[in-house]
Amino acid sequence: EGPCMVIAGAGSGKTRVLTYRIAHLIEKGVDPFSILSLTFTNKAAKEMKERIGKVIGGSEARNIWMGTFHSVFARILRSEAHHIGYPRNFTIYDTQDSKNLIKSIVKEYGLDDKLYKPGVVYNRISSAKNNLISAQGYMENATIMADDRSAGRPKIGEIYKAYQSRCFRAGAMDFDDLLFKTNILFRDHLEVLYKYQQRFKYLLVDEYQDTNYS
C-alpha cells in the first residue's frame, strides 16, 4: 500500500514491474475495476494488457482501466462531458483539424498568415493547455502576452479564445482538451471527482517522468 516510484535504466524491466504488480493485486483479491494503469502509447498499453492476461487470464485483464492518458480521459469524458456542456458523442479533432481551424480564424481576422502560422499558434495554445491555462487565463497573463508581443504575435490570445469557442460550438475537443477538460471537470464538479477517487484504489503510471503538468 502507499506510493512508490521505480527508477531504473532502459530495458531493465520497469514495465514488467507494473505488469506483475497489477497481476499480484488481482491475485490478492483487488477488483480489476479499481485499478487504473496509464501509459504513453497504445502499443505499451496493449502489451501490458497482453502480459497481464497471460499471468491472470484475459477476462480479468479486460476489466482493468488501462490505456494512454488521452484514451482513458476520453473514456471518462464520454461519460461525464455533459457536466461541462459537451455532448457525450463529442468529436475529437486531430492536429490537422486544429491547424485548419486556426488557419481559418487567422484569415477571418485579416492577420498575416506568414506571422501567424497555424503550427506556431497551435503549439502556443497546446503549451497553454498543458499548463492548465484557459483562453481567458492566457489573455490575463501579463508575461505570456508580453512574450507574444515581443514575438510580433500579439493576437494569439484572441485566436485561442476564438478557437475554443468554435470547438465548443462544434461539440469538439482537440487532443490537449482531453487532458485539459478532464482537469476542469474534476476541479469544478467535486461529486464527479469523488466518484473516480472512490473507484480507483490503485493508480499505476508507466514512464511517469514524461508527464506534463496537466
C-alpha positions in Angstrom: 0.0 0.0 0.0 1.1 3.6 -0.5 3.1 5.5 -3.1 6.2 4.0 -4.7 8.4 5.2 -7.6 10.5 2.7 -9.6 13.6 4.2 -11.1 15.8 2.1 -13.4 17.6 2.2 -16.7 16.1 1.5 -20.2 15.3 -2.1 -20.8 15.7 -3.2 -17.2 12.1 -4.2 -16.7 10.2 -1.3 -15.2 7.1 -2.0 -17.3 7.3 -5.7 -16.2 7.3 -4.5 -12.6 4.0 -2.7 -13.2 2.6 -5.7 -15.0 3.4 -8.1 -12.2 2.2 -5.6 -9.6 -1.2 -5.5 -11.3 -1.3 -9.3 -11.5 -0.3 -9.6 -7.9 -3.0 -7.1 -6.7 -5.7 -9.1 -8.6 -4.4 -12.4 -7.2 -4.7 -10.8 -3.7 -8.4 -10.1 -4.3 -8.3 -6.5 -5.6 -11.2 -5.8 -8.0 -9.7 -5.2 -11.5 -12.2 -2.3 -12.0 -10.4 -0.4 -9.1 -7.1 -0.4 -10.9 -6.1 2.4 -13.3 -3.0 1.9 -15.4 -1.7 4.8 -17.5 0.9 4.6 -20.3 2.1 7.0 -23.1 1.4 4.8 -26.1 -1.3 2.5 -27.2 1.4 -0.1 -28.1 2.6 -0.1 -24.4 -1.0 -0.4 -23.1 -1.7 -3.3 -25.4 1.5 -5.1 -24.5 0.8 -4.6 -20.7 -2.8 -5.9 -21.1 -1.5 -9.0 -23.1 1.2 -9.7 -20.4 -1.3 -9.4 -17.6 -3.7 -11.6 -19.5 -1.1 -14.4 -19.7 -0.5 -14.2 -15.9 -4.0 -13.9 -14.6 -6.3 -14.6 -17.6 -7.7 -12.4 -20.3 -11.2 -11.8 -18.8 -9.7 -10.3 -15.7 -7.2 -8.2 -17.7 -10.1 -6.7 -19.8 -11.7 -5.2 -16.6 -8.7 -3.1 -15.8 -8.9 0.6 -16.9 -5.7 0.7 -18.9 -4.6 2.9 -21.8 -2.9 6.2 -22.6 -3.7 9.3 -20.7 -5.7 10.5 -23.7 -7.7 7.3 -24.2 -8.6 6.9 -20.5 -9.5 10.6 -20.1 -11.6 10.4 -23.3 -13.4 7.5 -21.8 -14.2 9.5 -18.7 -15.3 12.5 -20.7 -17.6 10.3 -22.8 -19.5 9.5 -19.6 -19.2 12.9 -17.9 -18.9 15.6 -20.6 -22.5 16.8 -20.1 -21.3 18.3 -16.8 -19.1 20.8 -18.7 -21.6 21.4 -21.6 -20.3 18.9 -24.1 -22.3 16.1 -25.8 -21.3 12.5 -24.9 -20.5 11.9 -28.6 -18.2 14.9 -28.9 -15.8 15.0 -31.9 -12.1 14.7 -31.3 -10.0 16.9 -33.6 -6.6 15.6 -34.7 -3.7 18.0 -35.1 -4.6 18.8 -38.8 -8.2 19.6 -37.9 -7.0 22.0 -35.2 -4.5 23.7 -37.6 -7.2 24.1 -40.3 -9.5 25.8 -37.8 -6.7 28.1 -36.7 -5.9 28.9 -40.3 -9.5 29.9 -41.0 -9.6 32.1 -37.8 -6.3 33.9 -38.8 -7.8 34.5 -42.3 -11.1 35.9 -40.8 -9.2 38.2 -38.5 -7.2 39.5 -41.5 -3.9 38.6 -39.9 -0.6 37.9 -41.7 -0.6 34.1 -42.2 3.2 34.1 -42.5 3.5 35.5 -39.0 0.5 33.6 -37.5 1.4 30.2 -39.0 -1.1 27.5 -37.9 1.7 25.3 -36.5 3.2 28.1 -34.4 -0.2 29.2 -33.0 -1.3 25.6 -32.4 1.9 24.9 -30.4 1.3 28.1 -28.3 -2.2 27.1 -27.5 -1.1 23.5 -26.8 1.5 24.7 -24.4 -1.0 26.8 -22.5 -3.4 23.9 -22.2 -0.7 21.6 -20.9 -0.1 24.1 -18.2 -3.9 24.3 -17.5 -4.1 27.9 -18.8 -7.5 28.7 -20.3 -8.0 31.3 -23.1 -9.2 33.8 -20.5 -6.2 33.0 -18.3 -3.9 33.3 -21.3 -5.2 36.9 -22.0 -4.9 37.9 -18.3 -1.3 36.6 -18.0 1.0 39.6 -18.4 4.1 37.5 -19.0 2.5 35.4 -21.8 1.0 38.4 -23.5 4.4 40.3 -23.3 6.1 37.2 -24.9 3.6 37.3 -27.8 4.0 41.0 -28.3 7.8 40.7 -28.4 7.5 37.9 -30.9 5.3 40.2 -33.1 2.2 38.0 -32.5 0.0 40.0 -30.0 -3.2 38.4 -31.2 -2.6 34.8 -30.2 -4.7 35.2 -27.1 -7.7 36.3 -29.2 -7.1 33.4 -31.7 -7.0 31.0 -28.7 -10.3 32.4 -27.4 -12.0 32.2 -30.8 -10.6 28.7 -31.4 -12.0 27.4 -28.1 -15.4 29.0 -28.8 -15.5 27.4 -32.2 -14.6 24.0 -30.8 -17.2 24.2 -28.1 -19.9 25.2 -30.6 -19.0 22.3 -32.8 -19.1 19.9 -29.9 -15.4 19.1 -30.4 -12.2 18.8 -28.4 -8.6 18.6 -29.5 -6.0 16.2 -28.1 -4.9 18.6 -25.4 -8.5 19.3 -24.4 -8.9 15.6 -23.4 -6.4 16.3 -20.5 -7.4 20.0 -20.0 -11.2 19.4 -19.9 -10.8 16.4 -17.5 -8.9 18.6 -15.1 -11.7 21.3 -15.4 -14.3 18.6 -14.9 -12.7 17.3 -11.7 -11.9 20.8 -10.5 -15.5 22.2 -10.9 -17.5 19.1 -10.2 -16.4 17.6 -6.9 -19.1 14.9 -7.0 -17.5 13.5 -10.3 -14.0 13.8 -8.8 -15.2 11.9 -5.7 -16.8 9.2 -7.9 -13.5 8.4 -9.6 -11.5 8.7 -6.4 -13.7 6.0 -4.9 -13.5 3.9 -8.0 -9.7 3.8 -8.5 -7.8 2.5 -5.4 -4.6 1.7 -7.3 -3.1 4.1 -9.9 0.0 3.0 -11.9 1.8 5.2 -14.3 4.4 4.0 -16.8 7.1 6.5 -17.8 5.9 8.9 -15.1 8.9 11.1 -15.7 7.4 12.1 -19.1 4.2 13.5 -17.6 3.5 17.2 -18.0 1.6 19.5 -15.6 -1.9 18.7 -16.9 
